[in-house]
Amino acid sequence: MTLDDLGPRVVLMGPSNAGKSTLARAIGRARKMPVVHLDLLHHRPGTDWVPRAPDAFVRLHDAAIQQDRWVMEGNYTRLLPQRLARASGLILLDVSTRVSLSRYVWRCWFESDRAGALEGGRDSVKWSMLHHIAVATRASRRRYRALPAGLDIPCIALPSPDAIAEFYRREGLVR
């Protein structure tokens, strides 16, 4: 299956620091699709990742999914049913917990300009995020792997950094 098989509204999901934002930006650039970073809708700009009011996030999310074309990255599974109802395809990324943790620390310490960064904010290593990556993400990974079985849209699973890199090469995407 190729990226073209996924249609004009692509959902990109996976654990924190799997590369969702970077891949979404590459797909958006290559396919001339608007990129929606759910973290940016969920959090207030100019803050240290302070969430918006839940109803404000829902309004922004639901307005974004009504567009004709998009690549949307992020999980926020509470809103996943309406997102998948509008989606024409799904990409599932996975990387190990070790890779997620090392990428998280790296981006906080060394990346000042990254895809999906909060405008006016700065990433910093937080205990809550380390815990989320190391503990909570395990159950999410299992749910994400089972997700395609119940869907009527095409899905591409990229279960490792090597598979993700191969997808970039095969699709002619540039990071």
VEXBAPA-42319 format. One line per 3 residues: their letters; for each residue x, y, z of N, C-alpha, C. Coordinates in steps of 0.001 Angstrom, whole numbers, padded with zeros to 6 digits, m for minus. Example, Ala and Ser with C-alpha at 12.3 -4.5 7.8 and 13.67 -1.06 7.14 Angstrom:
as) 013190/m005690/007800/012300/m004500/007800/013200/m003300/007800; 012850/m002250/007080/013670/m001060/007140/012900/000030/007870
REM end
This chain:
mtl) 000836/m001171/000000/000000/000000/000000/000889/001245/000000; 000441/002277/m000709/001216/003510/m000805/000453/004673/m000173; 001129/005767/m000046/000523/006983/000491/m000664/007418/m000364
ddl) m000556/007261/m001670/m001665/007640/m002563/m002933/006857/m002264; m002803/005639/m001751/m003968/004814/m001417/m004741/005348/m000215; m004132/006246/000550/m004752/006722/001778/m005718/007888/001567
gpr) m005706/008479/000391/m006665/009529/000097/m006300/010894/000653; m007287/011810/000670/m007008/013221/000973/m007072/013610/002455; m007447/012691/003330/m007548/013006/004761/m006887/011871/005545
vvl) m005643/012113/005943/m004820/011067/006545/m004613/011350/008030; m004939/010366/008848/m004678/010410/010279/m003356/009700/010538; m002506/010328/011332/m001209/009783/011695/m001175/009632/013217
mgp) m000994/008401/013701/m000992/008140/015144/000231/007341/015533; 000533/007367/016825/001637/006592/017361/002089/007173/018681; 003036/006523/019317/003496/006998/020621/004223/008335/020515
sna) 004358/008977/021662/005100/010240/021721/006497/010046/021159; 006922/011009/020377/008279/011043/019823/008564/009919/018836; 007516/009416/018186/007707/008403/017146/008044/009039/015807
gks) 007818/010344/015672/008078/011036/014417/006820/011455/013683; 005695/011520/014375/004417/011873/013746/004455/013264/013129; 004922/014242/013877/004927/015627/013387/005825/015786/012166
tla) 006992/015172/012224/007940/015269/011106/007377/014592/009870; 006787/013412/010029/006202/012711/008887/005002/013473/008342; 004170/014014/009216/003009/014786/008754/003463/015981/007920
rai) 004484/016671/008388/005001/017824/007629/005541/017381/006270; 006248/016257/006227/006787/015757/004956/005664/015371/003998; 004633/014715/004508/003486/014335/003670/002764/015580/003180
gra) 002520/016518/004079/001844/017747/003703/002578/018493/002605; 003877/018586/002747/004692/019278/001747/004642/018547/000408; 004785/017224/000436/004833/016438/m000800/003484/016368/m001498
rkm) 002400/016305/m000739/001060/016137/m001314/000238/017429/m001309; 000882/018528/m000895/000202/019828/m000837/m001085/019750/m000014; m000941/019158/001165/m002056/018999/002096/m001785/019832/003341
pvv) m002804/020487/003882/m002607/021182/005153/m002258/020178/006248; m001362/020576/007140/m000948/019731/008247/m001597/020253/009528; m002224/019349/010259/m002843/019698/011536/m002114/018934/012630
hld) m001479/019676/013525/m000806/019092/014687/m001778/019205/015863; m002318/018095/016310/m003317/018142/017379/m002769/018732/018672; m001481/018543/018943/m000906/019169/020132/m001066/020687/020091
llh) m000973/021264/018897/m001089/022720/018779/m002524/023189/018954; m003476/022327/018629/m004882/022669/018878/m005220/022485/020359; m004611/021492/020974/m004924/021154/022365/m004301/022129/023368
hrp) m003143/022690/023040/m002418/023545/023988/m002454/025009/023566; m002386/025871/024550/m002381/027309/024288/m000991/027749/023859; m000896/028532/022780/000417/029022/022342/001038/029934/023402
gtd) 002365/030011/023384/003070/030890/024301/003096/030399/025736; 002773/029110/025935/002772/028551/027286/003725/027354/027333; 003884/026810/028504/004682/025596/028672/003730/024400/028607
wvp) 003076/024256/027440/002170/023148/027150/000948/023141/028079; 000359/024317/028272/m000861/024436/029073/m002057/024149/028166; m002903/023195/028547/m004051/022848/027690/m005072/023979/027593
rap) m005759/023999/026468/m006920/024873/026308/m008072/024264/027099; m009132/025019/027236/m010354/024469/027816/m010812/023321/026919; m011310/022219/027501/m011694/021058/026688/m012676/021383/025559
daf) m013670/022222/025798/m014631/022540/024745/m013988/023338/023619; m012989/024165/023935/m012279/024917/022892/m011488/023961/022002; m010835/022990/022617/m010095/021997/021839/m011039/021208/020938
vrl) m012167/020781/021459/m013139/020025/020655/m013587/020859/019458; m013875/022133/019668/m014300/023000/018555/m013215/023106/017487; m011971/023317/017913/m010864/023420/016947/m010667/022100/016197
hda) m010693/021001/016912/m010541/019674/016310/m011639/019423/015285; m012887/019634/015695/m014014/019330/014809/m014052/020235/013584; m013603/021481/013732/m013504/022369/012564/m012416/021871/011617
aiq) m011301/021420/012164/m010196/020940/011326/m010586/019706/010526; m011303/018765/011136/m011628/017531/010408/m012673/017757/009319; m013368/018891/009347/m014372/019172/008319/m013754/019642/007004
qdr) m012486/019982/007013/m011817/020415/005789/m011762/019258/004787; m011602/019588/003512/m011589/018568/002460/m010301/017744/002429; m009184/018376/002777/m007882/017713/002687/m007074/018050/003925
wvm) m006379/017040/004475/m005475/017275/005591/m004677/016017/005901; m003567/016250/006548/m002855/015183/007239/m002823/015645/008691; m003376/014829/009573/m003573/015209/010968/m002801/014249/011856
egn) m001902/014809/012663/m001085/013955/013519/m001376/014218/014985; m001407/013130/015723/m001660/013186/017152/m002632/012093/017534; m002784/011886/018805/m003613/010780/019262/m004949/011266/019815
ytr) m004967/011831/020993/m006192/012356/021598/m007370/011441/021295; m007297/010240/021830/m008248/009188/021480/m009687/009507/021861; m009889/010441/022765/m011250/010850/023114/m011987/011376/021878
llp) m011254/011990/020962/m011850/012561/019755/m011603/011698/018516; m011045/010524/018720/m010699/009653/017595/m011906/009190/016778; m013053/008868/017378/m014176/008398/016557/m014585/009391/015460
qrl) m014734/010659/015805/m015130/011612/014758/m014003/011870/013762; m012758/011795/014219/m011627/011969/013303/m011584/010832/012294; m011717/009591/012768/m011676/008438/011864/m012899/008388/010956
ara) m014020/008914/011411/m015215/008956/010558/m014991/009841/009337; m014131/010858/009454/m013821/011752/008333/m012574/011324/007557; m011743/010497/008157/m010459/010134/007551/m010655/009228/006343
sgl) m009726/009352/005408/m009714/008454/004254/m008582/007438/004348; m007685/007606/005329/m006586/006676/005526/m005911/006913/006861; m005140/005920/007299/m004486/005954/008604/m003061/005446/008466
ill) m002146/006129/009137/m000768/005662/009264/m000491/005497/010747; m000030/004310/011120/000331/004021/012505/001838/003880/012618; 002441/004708/013444/003874/004632/013694/004116/003931/015015
dvs) 005264/003287/015134/005669/002756/016421/007191/002799/016507; 007672/003081/017678/009093/002996/018002/009154/002472/019438; 010285/001962/019823/010423/001410/021172/010356/002522/022219
trv) 010103/002115/023445/010090/003063/024559/011444/003742/024689; 012506/002981/024518/013860/003552/024602/014057/004647/023563; 013605/004405/022330/013733/005401/021270/012872/006628/021594
sls) 011644/006409/022046/010774/007537/022410/011403/008403/023496; 011938/007758/024528/012554/008512/025620/013774/009301/025148; 014623/008663/024363/015831/009368/023909/015479/010513/022972
ryv) 014486/010321/022100/014062/011412/021219/013452/012558/022019; 012699/012250/023057/012093/013285/023887/013164/014154/024548; 014122/013507/025178/015190/014260/025841/015980/015069/024819
wrc) 016291/014461/023691/017048/015149/022638/016318/016406/022170; 015020/016285/021887/014287/017447/021368/014195/018552/022413; 014064/018172/023679/013983/019184/024740/015299/019927/024912
wfe) 016396/019235/024789/017694/019850/025039/018343/020475/023809; 018066/019918/022612/018855/020329/021457/018071/020865/020265; 016766/020689/020220/015999/021156/019060/015184/022386/019434
sdr) 015516/023493/018814/014759/024709/019088/013682/024937/018029; 013809/024311/016889/012844/024490/015803/012473/023113/015257; 011323/022606/015691/010920/021278/015250/009473/021307/014799
aga) 009116/020366/013965/007732/020229/013515/006850/019970/014730; 005719/020657/014807/004773/020439/015890/005112/021142/017184; 006140/021991/017179/006505/022718/018399/005445/023777/018695
leg) 005231/024023/019943/004249/025001/020386/004797/026401/020174; 004073/027219/019427/004509/028580/019134/004702/029369/020427; 005879/029946/020556/006172/030747/021732/006473/029938/022970
grd) 006460/028618/022855/006755/027757/024000/008142/027174/023868; 008561/026471/024874/009856/025803/024832/009693/024431/025473; 010185/023414/024783/010136/022066/025339/011128/021960/026490
svk) 010721/021301/027540/011614/021016/028663/011285/019621/029182; 012288/018957/029697/012096/017611/030212/011205/017698/031454; 010125/016925/031430/009164/016917/032527/008969/015484/033011
wsm) 008905/015325/034337/008694/014012/034917/007409/013388/034383; 006340/014167/034268/005056/013624/033808/005169/013058/032396; 005951/013704/031547/006114/013211/030177/006995/011960/030150
lhh) 008046/011949/030949/008884/010750/031036/008046/009559/031500; 007203/009773/032501/006327/008720/033005/005339/008278/031928; 004767/009247/031220/003818/008920/030152/004474/008025/029100
iav) 005654/008402/028660/006353/007626/027633/006715/006234/028150; 007240/006174/029365/007747/004906/029892/006646/003959/030364; 005512/004491/030816/004492/003641/031425/003185/003625/030621
atr) 002579/004772/030451/001237/004830/029846/001217/004417/028380; 002301/004649/027685/002328/004382/026249/002226/002895/025911; 002606/002016/026809/002546/000578/026518/001130/000134/026168
asr) 000157/000528/026965/m001238/000157/026684/m001715/000807/025392; m001303/002027/025152/m001699/002717/023913/m001179/001978/022696; 000060/001522/022758/000638/000779/021624/m000224/m000426/021272
rry) m000666/m001162/022282/m001512/m002334/022018/m002825/m001914/021360; m003434/m000841/021839/m004693/m000363/021239/m004476/000091/019802; m003387/000792/019555/m003114/001274/018191/m002906/000111/017228
ral) m002197/m000921/017670/m001968/m002081/016799/m003270/m002778/016431; m004235/m002787/017337/m005526/m003448/017087/m006487/m002568/016297; m006226/m001284/016211/m007140/m000327/015601/m007537/m000649/014154
pag) m006621/m000990/013269/m007005/m001205/011866/m008039/m002303/011657; m008088/m003276/012532/m009020/m004403/012355/m010470/m003944/012324; m010796/m002864/013007/m012178/m002403/013053/m012489/m001254/012121
ldi) m011599/m000954/011186/m011786/000204/010316/m012081/m000194/008878; m012785/000702/008185/m013063/000507/006761/m012221/001419/005886; m011116/001908/006418/m010217/002759/005639/m008858/002068/005541
pci) m008098/002378/004488/m006775/001765/004361/m005836/002237/005466; m004929/001351/005853/m003992/001648/006932/m002596/001171/006556; m001623/001992/006881/m000217/001620/006733/000379/001598/008128
alp) 000918/000458/008534/001579/000325/009829/003083/000364/009618; 003734/001233/010353/005184/001370/010288/005719/001065/011690; 006083/m000208/011936/006322/m000687/013298/007720/m000456/013874
spd) 008558/000311/013179/009918/000517/013681/010532/001730/012991; 011617/002263/013563/012314/003360/012875/012787/002964/011472; 013217/001720/011298/013640/001277/009963/012472/001286/008980
aia) 011295/000832/009416/010110/000830/008549/009704/002263/008209; 009829/003165/009168/009503/004572/008918/010476/005156/007901; 011763/004877/008067/012774/005372/007124/012529/004814/005725
efy) 012171/003555/005634/011876/002943/004329/010656/003602/003692; 009652/003934/004473/008466/004620/003964/008856/005982/003366; 009696/006730/004065/010181/008004/003522/010849/007783/002163
rre) 011718/006787/002091/012437/006515/000815/011458/006094/m000281; 010612/005135/000039/009673/004592/m000967/008729/005667/m001505; 008287/006565/m000634/007328/007601/m001037/007998/008879/m001531
glv) 009316/008924/m001497/010036/010124/m001943/009822/011322/m001030; 009663/011062/000254/009410/012137/001214/010730/012667/001760; 010744/013952/002077/011925/014598/002629/011601/015093/004027
r) 012451/014743/004981/012229/015186/006371/012382/016681/006510
REM end
